[in-house]
C-alpha cells in the first residue's frame, strides 16, 4: 500500500487492498502503543483540525494520534474558522496548505471537504460530512476483525435510518470488503438508490452482498454484527424527533432482537448513544415521549455482547493509520 500524499475523503476512492492495508497498519500501530513503543514517525509536522461540528471521539482521536506520531495540531472550532463565511473554501485550503502538512475537516456537505482537498496541496481527511464518515468505518472494521478474525463473509445488519453518513459509509465499506450488508428500516429511510446500485456492483466483485429490508426479524437472522446509530443526526431540528420515534421504534435493538440473531452476534454503535436518560437531551426526549431508551436498550448497550468501547478506542488507532500513511 502506497497512499502517501493522498486525501482520505470517502471509501469509494480506495481499493479493498488499500482499505485492508490501512486496517493492518492500524493494528500494528495499536500494538506498538500498547507495548509503549514510540512511533513518532512524523516529528516536526503540523496538522489543522477544522471542526464545524463538535465532537468528542473524533477530536480526541485526531489529537492523540497526532501526538503519538510526533506532530503538533491546531484545533479550529466553529467560532475560530472563517471557512465559507469570511473566506472561501478554496482560499482557506490554500492558506492552511501553506502552513500545515495535513488538514482534517468535520462538518457539513461532502462538497466542502472535496473542495478543500482540491486546493490544499496537502492531504485532507474527512472527519465526518453529511454524506460520509470513512474514519469510523475503518474503526468498525478493525473491531470486527479483532473479534471474528475476518471481514469477508460477515453478516452486518444496520438498524435504523440508513440515508446519511453512517448508513452510506457502512454500506460502501461492506461492499468493498466482502461483507454481507443489510440495511433494515422503513423504505423511506433506505440509502439513495444510485449509491445502492453502485455498492451492489462493488459487492459482486468482492463476494459480498447488499440487502434492503423492512422486517427486523428476517434481517437479523444469522447476523454477526447488529449496528445502530442515534435516530436524529447532528444539526437536525428537534421537531423531527416525533416522526423518527414513531417510524423507527420497531427497529430498536433490544435483547429479543439480539437473541433472534443468535449467540455469536455482537452489538456495535458509533456513539453517542441514547441508551438511557442519562444525558440532557436524552432525558428531555424520553420525558417528552414517555420513553426510557431510544435506538438501543440499556440492557444490550451495557451487556456482554456489546463491543462499543473497543470500537470507540479503535477510532484513534485507525485515524492514526490514515495520517501516518498519507503523510
C-alpha contacts under 8 A as a table, 3 or more apart, distances in Angstrom:
res1	aa1	res2	aa2	distance
1	X	17	X	7.38
1	X	18	X	5.75
1	X	21	X	6.05
2	X	325	X	7.42
3	X	6	X	5.59
3	X	18	X	7.89
3	X	325	X	6.21
3	X	326	X	5.44
4	X	325	X	5.82
4	X	326	X	4.09
4	X	327	X	5.55
5	X	122	X	6.60
5	X	123	X	5.65
5	X	326	X	5.13
5	X	327	X	5.89
6	X	122	X	7.81
6	X	123	X	5.41
6	X	124	X	7.75
6	X	326	X	5.61
7	X	117	X	6.57
7	X	122	X	7.67
7	X	123	X	4.37
7	X	124	X	4.68
7	X	125	X	5.82
7	X	326	X	7.01
8	X	11	X	7.74
8	X	13	X	7.93
8	X	123	X	7.36
8	X	124	X	6.26
8	X	125	X	4.74
8	X	126	X	6.15
8	X	134	X	7.85
8	X	322	X	7.45
9	X	13	X	7.48
9	X	113	X	7.09
9	X	114	X	7.04
9	X	124	X	7.26
9	X	125	X	5.78
9	X	126	X	4.91
9	X	134	X	7.09
10	X	13	X	5.89
10	X	14	X	7.79
10	X	126	X	7.33
10	X	132	X	6.35
10	X	133	X	7.27
10	X	134	X	5.48
10	X	169	X	7.73
11	X	14	X	5.43
11	X	19	X	7.72
11	X	134	X	5.97
11	X	169	X	7.24
11	X	172	X	6.77
11	X	173	X	6.53
12	X	15	X	7.74
12	X	172	X	6.78
14	X	18	X	5.99
14	X	19	X	6.44
15	X	18	X	5.14
15	X	19	X	6.28
15	X	176	X	7.35
16	X	19	X	5.08
16	X	20	X	5.97
16	X	176	X	5.56
16	X	177	X	5.75
17	X	20	X	5.05
17	X	21	X	5.98
18	X	21	X	4.87
18	X	22	X	6.28
19	X	22	X	5.19
19	X	23	X	6.41
19	X	138	X	7.74
20	X	23	X	5.07
20	X	24	X	6.14
21	X	24	X	4.98
21	X	25	X	6.11
22	X	25	X	5.03
22	X	26	X	6.08
22	X	138	X	7.80
22	X	318	X	7.23
22	X	321	X	5.98
22	X	322	X	6.60
22	X	325	X	7.65
23	X	26	X	5.02
23	X	27	X	6.25
23	X	138	X	6.50
23	X	141	X	7.54
23	X	142	X	5.90
23	X	318	X	6.72
23	X	321	X	7.63
24	X	27	X	5.17
24	X	28	X	6.30
25	X	28	X	5.00
25	X	29	X	6.13
25	X	318	X	7.95
25	X	321	X	5.74
26	X	29	X	5.12
26	X	30	X	5.97
26	X	142	X	7.80
26	X	317	X	5.20
26	X	318	X	4.87
26	X	319	X	7.93
26	X	320	X	6.97
26	X	321	X	4.94
27	X	30	X	5.03
27	X	31	X	6.31
27	X	142	X	7.37
27	X	317	X	7.32
27	X	318	X	7.97
28	X	31	X	5.26
28	X	32	X	6.40
29	X	32	X	5.02
29	X	33	X	6.23
29	X	39	X	7.62
29	X	317	X	6.67
29	X	320	X	7.84
29	X	321	X	7.25
30	X	33	X	5.17
30	X	34	X	6.21
30	X	317	X	5.75
31	X	34	X	5.06
31	X	35	X	6.18
32	X	35	X	5.13
32	X	36	X	6.10
32	X	37	X	4.94
32	X	38	X	7.13
32	X	39	X	7.33
33	X	36	X	4.97
33	X	37	X	5.83
33	X	38	X	7.26
33	X	39	X	7.98
34	X	37	X	7.68
38	X	68	X	7.50
39	X	68	X	6.58
39	X	69	X	5.90
39	X	70	X	7.89
40	X	43	X	5.82
40	X	67	X	7.85
40	X	68	X	5.69
40	X	69	X	3.82
40	X	70	X	4.39
40	X	71	X	7.77
41	X	69	X	5.49
41	X	70	X	6.62
41	X	324	X	7.64
42	X	45	X	5.86
42	X	69	X	5.37
42	X	70	X	5.47
42	X	71	X	6.12
42	X	324	X	7.46
42	X	327	X	7.76
43	X	69	X	6.61
43	X	70	X	4.22
43	X	71	X	5.45
44	X	70	X	6.77
44	X	71	X	5.92
44	X	72	X	7.43
45	X	70	X	7.46
45	X	71	X	5.03
45	X	72	X	6.48
45	X	100	X	7.47
45	X	101	X	6.12
46	X	71	X	5.35
46	X	72	X	4.66
46	X	73	X	5.48
46	X	74	X	7.83
46	X	100	X	5.26
46	X	101	X	5.57
46	X	102	X	7.05
47	X	66	X	7.82
47	X	71	X	7.25
47	X	72	X	6.44
47	X	73	X	4.75
47	X	74	X	6.47
47	X	100	X	5.23
47	X	101	X	5.65
47	X	102	X	4.80
47	X	103	X	5.61
47	X	104	X	7.60
48	X	73	X	5.65
48	X	74	X	4.90
48	X	75	X	6.24
48	X	76	X	7.34
48	X	96	X	7.52
48	X	100	X	6.42
48	X	102	X	6.50
48	X	103	X	4.80
48	X	104	X	6.18
49	X	59	X	7.90
49	X	62	X	7.96
49	X	73	X	7.01
49	X	74	X	5.98
49	X	75	X	4.82
49	X	76	X	5.86
49	X	103	X	5.99
49	X	104	X	4.73
49	X	105	X	6.24
50	X	75	X	6.38
50	X	76	X	4.87
50	X	77	X	6.36
50	X	78	X	7.97
50	X	81	X	7.18
50	X	103	X	7.39
50	X	104	X	5.82
50	X	105	X	4.77
50	X	106	X	6.22
51	X	54	X	5.92
51	X	55	X	7.85
51	X	75	X	7.53
51	X	76	X	6.01
51	X	77	X	4.99
51	X	78	X	6.17
51	X	105	X	6.06
51	X	106	X	4.86
51	X	107	X	6.23
52	X	77	X	6.14
52	X	78	X	4.69
52	X	81	X	7.89
52	X	105	X	7.78
52	X	106	X	5.94
52	X	107	X	4.67
52	X	108	X	7.49
53	X	77	X	7.87
53	X	78	X	7.08
53	X	106	X	6.02
53	X	107	X	4.97
53	X	108	X	7.74
53	X	234	X	7.94
54	X	77	X	7.34
54	X	78	X	7.97
54	X	106	X	8.00
55	X	58	X	5.80
55	X	59	X	5.83
56	X	59	X	5.65
56	X	60	X	6.10
57	X	60	X	5.28
57	X	61	X	5.80
57	X	312	X	7.14
57	X	315	X	7.27
58	X	61	X	5.11
58	X	62	X	6.15
58	X	127	X	6.68
58	X	315	X	7.26
58	X	316	X	7.85
59	X	62	X	5.31
59	X	63	X	6.14
60	X	63	X	5.16
60	X	64	X	6.00
60	X	316	X	7.68
61	X	64	X	5.42
61	X	65	X	5.84
61	X	315	X	6.15
61	X	316	X	4.13
61	X	317	X	7.77
61	X	319	X	6.80
61	X	320	X	7.90
62	X	65	X	5.13
62	X	66	X	5.92
62	X	316	X	6.62
62	X	319	X	6.46
62	X	320	X	7.17
63	X	66	X	5.18
63	X	67	X	6.22
63	X	73	X	6.70
64	X	67	X	5.04
64	X	68	X	6.13
64	X	316	X	7.19
65	X	68	X	5.12
65	X	69	X	6.26
65	X	316	X	6.00
65	X	317	X	7.09
65	X	319	X	6.87
65	X	320	X	4.83
66	X	69	X	5.12
66	X	70	X	6.33
66	X	71	X	5.04
66	X	72	X	6.69
66	X	73	X	6.84
66	X	320	X	6.97
66	X	323	X	7.87
67	X	70	X	5.00
67	X	71	X	5.27
67	X	72	X	6.58
67	X	73	X	7.98
68	X	71	X	7.43
69	X	320	X	7.64
69	X	324	X	7.34
76	X	79	X	7.72
76	X	80	X	5.37
76	X	81	X	5.72
77	X	80	X	5.30
77	X	81	X	6.34
78	X	81	X	5.70
79	X	82	X	7.90
82	X	85	X	5.22
82	X	86	X	5.32
82	X	87	X	5.73
82	X	92	X	8.00
83	X	86	X	6.82
83	X	87	X	5.48
83	X	88	X	6.03
83	X	89	X	5.49
83	X	92	X	6.11
84	X	87	X	5.45
84	X	88	X	4.70
84	X	89	X	5.28
85	X	88	X	6.92
87	X	91	X	6.38
87	X	92	X	6.37
88	X	91	X	5.19
88	X	92	X	6.17
89	X	92	X	5.11
89	X	93	X	6.09
89	X	112	X	7.06
89	X	115	X	6.81
89	X	116	X	6.26
90	X	93	X	5.11
90	X	94	X	6.27
90	X	115	X	6.53
90	X	116	X	6.20
90	X	118	X	7.99
90	X	119	X	5.71
90	X	120	X	7.67
91	X	94	X	5.14
91	X	95	X	6.18
91	X	119	X	7.95
92	X	95	X	5.20
92	X	96	X	6.07
92	X	116	X	7.76
93	X	96	X	5.31
93	X	97	X	5.77
93	X	116	X	5.13
93	X	117	X	7.46
93	X	119	X	5.60
93	X	120	X	4.41
94	X	97	X	5.07
94	X	98	X	6.38
94	X	119	X	5.81
94	X	120	X	4.90
94	X	121	X	7.34
95	X	98	X	5.40
95	X	99	X	6.75
95	X	120	X	7.72
96	X	99	X	5.09
96	X	100	X	5.73
96	X	103	X	7.64
96	X	120	X	6.98
97	X	100	X	5.39
97	X	101	X	6.75
97	X	102	X	7.23
97	X	103	X	7.69
97	X	120	X	4.65
97	X	121	X	5.82
97	X	122	X	5.83
98	X	120	X	7.89
100	X	103	X	7.09
100	X	122	X	7.86
101	X	122	X	5.93
101	X	123	X	7.33
101	X	327	X	7.52
102	X	122	X	5.44
102	X	123	X	5.00
102	X	124	X	5.84
102	X	125	X	7.81
102	X	327	X	7.45
103	X	122	X	7.39
103	X	123	X	6.44
103	X	124	X	4.72
103	X	125	X	6.25
104	X	124	X	5.62
104	X	125	X	4.61
104	X	126	X	6.04
104	X	127	X	6.25
105	X	113	X	6.38
105	X	124	X	7.36
105	X	125	X	6.28
105	X	126	X	5.40
105	X	127	X	5.47
105	X	128	X	7.21
106	X	126	X	6.33
106	X	127	X	4.56
106	X	128	X	4.73
106	X	129	X	6.09
107	X	127	X	7.83
107	X	128	X	6.15
107	X	129	X	5.24
107	X	130	X	7.37
108	X	112	X	7.27
108	X	128	X	7.78
108	X	129	X	4.90
108	X	130	X	5.29
109	X	112	X	5.64
109	X	113	X	7.53
109	X	129	X	5.56
109	X	130	X	5.38
109	X	131	X	6.88
110	X	113	X	5.56
110	X	114	X	6.25
110	X	129	X	5.45
110	X	130	X	6.53
110	X	131	X	6.04
110	X	132	X	7.20
111	X	114	X	4.96
111	X	115	X	6.03
112	X	115	X	5.20
112	X	116	X	6.23
113	X	116	X	4.98
113	X	117	X	6.21
113	X	124	X	7.47
113	X	125	X	7.88
113	X	126	X	6.61
113	X	129	X	7.88
114	X	117	X	5.17
114	X	118	X	6.22
115	X	118	X	4.90
115	X	119	X	6.42
116	X	119	X	5.53
116	X	120	X	5.74
116	X	124	X	7.06
117	X	120	X	5.41
117	X	121	X	7.14
117	X	122	X	7.39
117	X	123	X	6.80
117	X	124	X	5.37
118	X	121	X	7.32
120	X	123	X	7.56
120	X	124	X	7.62
123	X	326	X	6.58
123	X	327	X	7.11
126	X	129	X	7.05
126	X	133	X	6.88
126	X	134	X	6.94
126	X	135	X	7.33
127	X	133	X	6.46
127	X	134	X	7.57
127	X	135	X	6.65
128	X	131	X	7.99
128	X	132	X	6.15
128	X	133	X	4.58
128	X	134	X	7.44
128	X	165	X	7.57
129	X	132	X	5.39
129	X	133	X	6.35
129	X	165	X	6.76
130	X	164	X	6.27
130	X	165	X	5.50
131	X	164	X	5.39
131	X	165	X	4.24
131	X	166	X	7.96
131	X	168	X	6.89
131	X	169	X	7.93
132	X	164	X	7.24
132	X	165	X	4.02
132	X	166	X	6.60
132	X	168	X	6.40
132	X	169	X	5.44
133	X	136	X	5.80
133	X	137	X	7.00
133	X	165	X	5.52
133	X	166	X	6.23
133	X	169	X	6.02
134	X	137	X	5.27
134	X	138	X	6.65
134	X	169	X	6.16
135	X	138	X	5.27
135	X	139	X	6.55
135	X	315	X	7.07
135	X	318	X	6.90
135	X	319	X	6.20
136	X	139	X	5.16
136	X	140	X	6.20
136	X	270	X	7.23
136	X	315	X	6.35
137	X	140	X	4.85
137	X	141	X	6.06
137	X	169	X	6.76
137	X	170	X	6.19
137	X	173	X	6.80
138	X	141	X	5.18
138	X	142	X	6.14
138	X	315	X	7.71
138	X	318	X	6.06
139	X	142	X	5.19
139	X	143	X	6.20
139	X	311	X	6.08
139	X	312	X	7.53
139	X	314	X	4.96
139	X	315	X	4.97
139	X	317	X	7.62
139	X	318	X	5.67
140	X	143	X	5.15
140	X	144	X	6.22
140	X	311	X	5.85
140	X	314	X	7.62
141	X	144	X	4.97
141	X	145	X	6.04
141	X	151	X	7.15
142	X	145	X	5.15
142	X	146	X	6.14
142	X	314	X	7.10
142	X	318	X	7.85
143	X	146	X	5.11
143	X	147	X	6.27
143	X	310	X	6.61
143	X	311	X	5.53
143	X	314	X	6.92
144	X	147	X	5.13
144	X	148	X	5.91
144	X	149	X	7.47
144	X	150	X	7.28
144	X	151	X	6.87
145	X	148	X	5.27
145	X	149	X	4.65
145	X	150	X	4.75
145	X	151	X	5.81
146	X	149	X	5.56
146	X	150	X	7.74
148	X	151	X	7.66
150	X	154	X	7.64
151	X	154	X	5.71
151	X	177	X	6.86
151	X	178	X	7.01
151	X	179	X	6.27
152	X	177	X	6.40
152	X	178	X	4.71
152	X	179	X	5.12
152	X	207	X	7.75
152	X	208	X	7.33
153	X	178	X	6.25
153	X	179	X	5.04
153	X	180	X	6.24
153	X	207	X	7.84
153	X	208	X	6.76
154	X	178	X	7.96
154	X	179	X	5.04
154	X	180	X	6.02
154	X	223	X	7.76
154	X	224	X	6.05
154	X	225	X	7.66
155	X	179	X	6.15
155	X	180	X	4.69
155	X	181	X	6.23
155	X	182	X	7.68
155	X	222	X	7.31
155	X	223	X	4.98
155	X	224	X	5.21
155	X	225	X	6.45
156	X	174	X	7.96
156	X	179	X	6.82
156	X	180	X	5.87
156	X	181	X	4.93
156	X	182	X	6.15
156	X	223	X	6.20
156	X	224	X	6.17
156	X	225	X	4.87
156	X	226	X	6.27
156	X	227	X	7.52
157	X	181	X	5.98
157	X	182	X	4.64
157	X	183	X	6.04
157	X	184	X	7.06
157	X	219	X	7.01
157	X	220	X	6.41
157	X	223	X	6.61
157	X	225	X	6.07
157	X	226	X	4.92
157	X	227	X	6.06
158	X	162	X	7.47
158	X	167	X	7.21
158	X	181	X	7.61
158	X	182	X	6.06
158	X	183	X	4.92
158	X	184	X	6.07
158	X	226	X	6.09
158	X	227	X	4.78
158	X	228	X	5.69
159	X	162	X	7.72
159	X	183	X	6.27
159	X	184	X	4.98
159	X	185	X	6.26
159	X	216	X	7.92
159	X	226	X	7.19
159	X	227	X	6.11
159	X	228	X	5.09
159	X	229	X	7.82
159	X	251	X	6.07
159	X	252	X	7.45
159	X	253	X	7.56
160	X	183	X	7.63
160	X	184	X	6.22
160	X	185	X	5.06
160	X	189	X	7.42
160	X	228	X	6.34
160	X	229	X	7.19
160	X	231	X	7.08
160	X	248	X	6.17
160	X	251	X	6.04
160	X	252	X	7.68
160	X	295	X	7.86
161	X	164	X	7.48
161	X	167	X	7.22
161	X	185	X	6.43
161	X	189	X	5.06
161	X	190	X	7.05
161	X	229	X	7.88
161	X	231	X	6.54
161	X	248	X	7.72
162	X	166	X	6.91
162	X	167	X	4.06
162	X	168	X	6.71
162	X	183	X	6.56
162	X	185	X	7.45
162	X	189	X	5.68
162	X	190	X	5.35
162	X	191	X	5.49
163	X	167	X	5.93
163	X	168	X	6.60
163	X	189	X	5.60
163	X	190	X	5.53
163	X	191	X	4.27
163	X	192	X	6.73
164	X	167	X	5.69
164	X	168	X	5.85
164	X	191	X	7.23
165	X	168	X	5.22
165	X	169	X	5.86
166	X	169	X	5.22
166	X	170	X	5.90
166	X	229	X	7.86
167	X	170	X	5.38
167	X	171	X	6.06
167	X	183	X	7.57
167	X	191	X	6.93
168	X	171	X	5.29
168	X	172	X	6.24
168	X	191	X	6.50
168	X	195	X	7.79
169	X	172	X	5.08
169	X	173	X	6.00
170	X	173	X	5.04
170	X	174	X	6.01
171	X	174	X	5.23
171	X	175	X	6.10
171	X	181	X	6.26
171	X	196	X	7.99
171	X	199	X	7.00
171	X	210	X	7.50
172	X	175	X	5.10
172	X	176	X	6.14
172	X	199	X	5.87
173	X	176	X	5.16
173	X	177	X	6.10
174	X	177	X	5.21
174	X	178	X	5.83
174	X	179	X	4.67
174	X	180	X	6.66
174	X	181	X	6.02
174	X	203	X	7.56
174	X	208	X	7.09
175	X	178	X	5.64
175	X	179	X	6.35
175	X	180	X	7.62
175	X	181	X	7.41
175	X	199	X	5.53
175	X	200	X	6.89
175	X	202	X	5.44
175	X	203	X	4.20
175	X	204	X	7.97
175	X	206	X	6.82
175	X	208	X	5.86
175	X	209	X	6.66
175	X	210	X	7.20
176	X	179	X	7.98
176	X	199	X	7.82
176	X	202	X	5.90
176	X	203	X	6.22
176	X	206	X	6.16
176	X	208	X	7.96
177	X	203	X	7.85
177	X	206	X	6.16
177	X	208	X	7.33
178	X	203	X	6.19
178	X	206	X	4.68
178	X	207	X	5.00
178	X	208	X	3.90
178	X	209	X	7.36
179	X	203	X	7.94
179	X	207	X	7.56
179	X	208	X	4.72
179	X	209	X	6.72
180	X	208	X	4.93
180	X	209	X	4.61
180	X	210	X	6.18
180	X	211	X	7.86
181	X	208	X	7.55
181	X	209	X	6.00
181	X	210	X	4.97
181	X	211	X	6.19
182	X	210	X	6.02
182	X	211	X	4.68
182	X	212	X	5.72
182	X	213	X	7.00
182	X	219	X	6.78
183	X	190	X	7.05
183	X	211	X	6.41
183	X	212	X	4.99
183	X	213	X	6.16
184	X	190	X	7.94
184	X	212	X	6.11
184	X	213	X	4.73
184	X	214	X	5.36
184	X	215	X	6.77
184	X	216	X	6.32
184	X	219	X	6.51
184	X	251	X	7.63
185	X	188	X	7.96
185	X	189	X	5.98
185	X	190	X	6.70
185	X	213	X	6.50
185	X	214	X	5.04
185	X	215	X	7.59
185	X	216	X	7.87
185	X	248	X	7.17
185	X	251	X	6.77
186	X	189	X	5.60
186	X	190	X	7.13
186	X	213	X	7.89
186	X	214	X	5.32
186	X	247	X	7.15
186	X	248	X	7.63
187	X	190	X	5.38
187	X	213	X	7.93
187	X	214	X	6.68
190	X	212	X	7.21
191	X	195	X	7.05
191	X	196	X	6.58
192	X	195	X	5.56
192	X	196	X	6.31
193	X	196	X	4.97
193	X	197	X	6.15
194	X	197	X	5.24
194	X	198	X	6.34
195	X	198	X	5.02
195	X	199	X	6.09
196	X	199	X	5.11
196	X	200	X	6.15
196	X	210	X	7.58
197	X	200	X	5.06
197	X	201	X	6.47
198	X	201	X	5.29
198	X	202	X	6.47
199	X	202	X	4.94
199	X	203	X	5.97
199	X	210	X	7.20
200	X	203	X	4.98
200	X	204	X	6.17
200	X	209	X	6.52
200	X	210	X	5.82
201	X	204	X	5.20
201	X	205	X	6.73
202	X	205	X	5.28
202	X	206	X	6.40
203	X	206	X	5.00
203	X	207	X	5.73
203	X	208	X	4.53
203	X	209	X	5.23
203	X	210	X	7.05
204	X	207	X	5.44
204	X	208	X	6.27
204	X	209	X	6.84
205	X	208	X	7.77
213	X	216	X	7.50
213	X	219	X	6.32
214	X	219	X	7.90
215	X	218	X	5.60
215	X	219	X	6.04
216	X	219	X	4.98
216	X	220	X	6.12
216	X	251	X	6.48
216	X	257	X	7.72
217	X	220	X	5.82
217	X	221	X	6.58
217	X	257	X	7.11
217	X	260	X	6.85
218	X	221	X	5.51
219	X	223	X	7.92
220	X	223	X	5.14
220	X	226	X	7.34
220	X	257	X	7.36
220	X	258	X	7.88
220	X	260	X	6.69
220	X	261	X	4.96
221	X	260	X	5.99
221	X	261	X	4.61
221	X	262	X	7.28
222	X	260	X	7.91
222	X	261	X	5.07
222	X	262	X	6.19
222	X	265	X	7.88
223	X	226	X	6.79
223	X	261	X	5.18
223	X	262	X	7.21
223	X	265	X	5.91
224	X	261	X	7.51
224	X	264	X	6.14
224	X	265	X	4.34
224	X	266	X	6.30
225	X	265	X	5.37
225	X	266	X	5.05
225	X	267	X	5.97
225	X	268	X	7.02
226	X	258	X	7.71
226	X	265	X	6.92
226	X	266	X	6.26
226	X	267	X	5.05
226	X	268	X	6.25
227	X	267	X	5.91
227	X	268	X	4.71
227	X	269	X	5.61
228	X	253	X	7.60
228	X	268	X	6.80
228	X	269	X	5.39
228	X	270	X	7.68
228	X	295	X	6.91
228	X	296	X	7.61
229	X	269	X	5.82
229	X	270	X	6.41
229	X	271	X	6.97
229	X	273	X	7.06
229	X	295	X	6.79
230	X	233	X	6.75
230	X	271	X	7.76
230	X	272	X	7.37
230	X	273	X	6.04
230	X	274	X	6.83
230	X	294	X	7.81
230	X	295	X	5.99
231	X	241	X	7.80
231	X	244	X	6.37
231	X	245	X	7.59
231	X	248	X	7.54
231	X	294	X	7.95
231	X	295	X	6.61
232	X	236	X	6.49
232	X	240	X	7.30
232	X	241	X	6.69
232	X	244	X	7.31
233	X	236	X	5.77
236	X	240	X	7.40
237	X	240	X	6.11
238	X	241	X	5.75
239	X	242	X	6.76
240	X	243	X	5.60
240	X	244	X	6.26
241	X	244	X	5.14
241	X	245	X	5.96
241	X	285	X	7.97
242	X	245	X	5.31
242	X	246	X	6.21
242	X	289	X	7.92
243	X	246	X	5.18
243	X	247	X	6.10
244	X	247	X	5.09
244	X	248	X	5.62
244	X	249	X	7.83
245	X	248	X	5.34
245	X	249	X	5.41
245	X	294	X	7.84
246	X	249	X	5.97
247	X	250	X	7.24
248	X	251	X	5.23
248	X	252	X	6.84
248	X	295	X	7.90
249	X	252	X	5.30
249	X	294	X	7.36
249	X	295	X	7.25
251	X	295	X	7.50
252	X	294	X	6.80
252	X	295	X	4.74
252	X	296	X	5.39
252	X	297	X	7.50
253	X	257	X	6.07
253	X	258	X	7.17
253	X	295	X	6.31
253	X	296	X	4.60
253	X	297	X	6.45
253	X	300	X	7.46
254	X	257	X	5.39
254	X	258	X	6.41
254	X	296	X	6.06
254	X	297	X	5.38
254	X	299	X	7.42
254	X	300	X	6.02
255	X	258	X	5.00
255	X	259	X	6.07
255	X	297	X	7.83
255	X	299	X	7.12
255	X	300	X	5.98
256	X	259	X	5.08
256	X	260	X	6.33
257	X	260	X	5.10
257	X	261	X	6.53
258	X	261	X	5.16
258	X	262	X	6.63
258	X	263	X	7.94
258	X	265	X	6.83
258	X	266	X	7.98
259	X	262	X	5.16
259	X	263	X	6.70
261	X	264	X	7.88
261	X	265	X	6.08
262	X	265	X	5.81
265	X	305	X	7.18
266	X	305	X	4.85
266	X	306	X	5.84
266	X	307	X	6.84
267	X	300	X	7.49
267	X	301	X	7.47
267	X	305	X	5.92
267	X	306	X	4.62
267	X	307	X	6.17
267	X	308	X	7.15
268	X	306	X	6.29
268	X	307	X	5.90
268	X	308	X	5.12
268	X	311	X	7.46
269	X	272	X	7.96
269	X	273	X	7.42
269	X	308	X	5.69
270	X	308	X	7.25
270	X	311	X	7.56
270	X	312	X	7.15
271	X	308	X	7.88
271	X	312	X	7.78
273	X	295	X	7.67
273	X	296	X	7.84
274	X	277	X	6.96
274	X	279	X	7.77
274	X	282	X	5.77
274	X	293	X	6.29
274	X	294	X	5.71
274	X	295	X	6.74
274	X	296	X	7.29
275	X	292	X	7.89
275	X	293	X	4.92
275	X	294	X	5.97
275	X	295	X	6.89
275	X	296	X	5.40
275	X	297	X	5.29
275	X	298	X	4.88
275	X	301	X	6.73
276	X	279	X	7.86
276	X	282	X	6.94
276	X	283	X	7.79
276	X	292	X	5.75
276	X	293	X	4.81
276	X	294	X	7.47
276	X	297	X	7.35
276	X	298	X	6.01
277	X	280	X	7.62
277	X	282	X	4.86
277	X	283	X	4.26
277	X	284	X	7.93
277	X	286	X	6.50
277	X	292	X	6.19
277	X	293	X	6.87
278	X	282	X	6.53
278	X	283	X	6.35
279	X	282	X	4.95
279	X	283	X	5.82
280	X	283	X	5.31
280	X	284	X	6.20
281	X	284	X	5.07
281	X	285	X	6.13
282	X	285	X	5.26
282	X	286	X	5.98
283	X	286	X	5.10
283	X	287	X	6.01
284	X	287	X	5.33
284	X	288	X	6.08
285	X	288	X	5.04
285	X	289	X	6.15
285	X	291	X	7.77
286	X	289	X	5.37
286	X	290	X	5.47
286	X	291	X	4.43
286	X	292	X	5.57
286	X	293	X	7.00
286	X	294	X	7.96
287	X	290	X	5.07
287	X	291	X	6.46
287	X	292	X	7.97
288	X	291	X	7.90
291	X	294	X	7.35
293	X	296	X	6.53
293	X	297	X	5.55
293	X	298	X	6.92
294	X	297	X	6.83
296	X	300	X	6.82
296	X	301	X	6.64
297	X	300	X	5.50
297	X	301	X	6.27
298	X	301	X	4.98
298	X	302	X	5.87
298	X	303	X	7.95
299	X	302	X	5.51
299	X	303	X	5.63
300	X	303	X	4.83
300	X	304	X	7.88
300	X	305	X	7.31
300	X	306	X	6.62
301	X	306	X	5.71
301	X	308	X	7.84
302	X	306	X	6.50
303	X	306	X	5.66
307	X	310	X	5.45
307	X	311	X	6.33
308	X	311	X	4.95
308	X	312	X	6.12
309	X	312	X	4.77
309	X	313	X	6.14
310	X	313	X	5.28
310	X	314	X	6.31
311	X	314	X	5.16
311	X	315	X	6.82
312	X	315	X	5.49
312	X	316	X	7.89
313	X	316	X	6.00
313	X	317	X	7.31
314	X	317	X	5.04
314	X	318	X	6.08
315	X	318	X	5.46
315	X	319	X	5.99
316	X	319	X	5.22
316	X	320	X	6.03
317	X	320	X	5.09
317	X	321	X	6.32
318	X	321	X	4.92
318	X	322	X	6.34
319	X	322	X	5.10
319	X	323	X	6.35
320	X	323	X	5.23
320	X	324	X	5.94
321	X	324	X	5.03
321	X	325	X	5.95
322	X	325	X	5.35
322	X	326	X	6.07
323	X	326	X	5.38
323	X	327	X	5.90
324	X	327	X	5.60
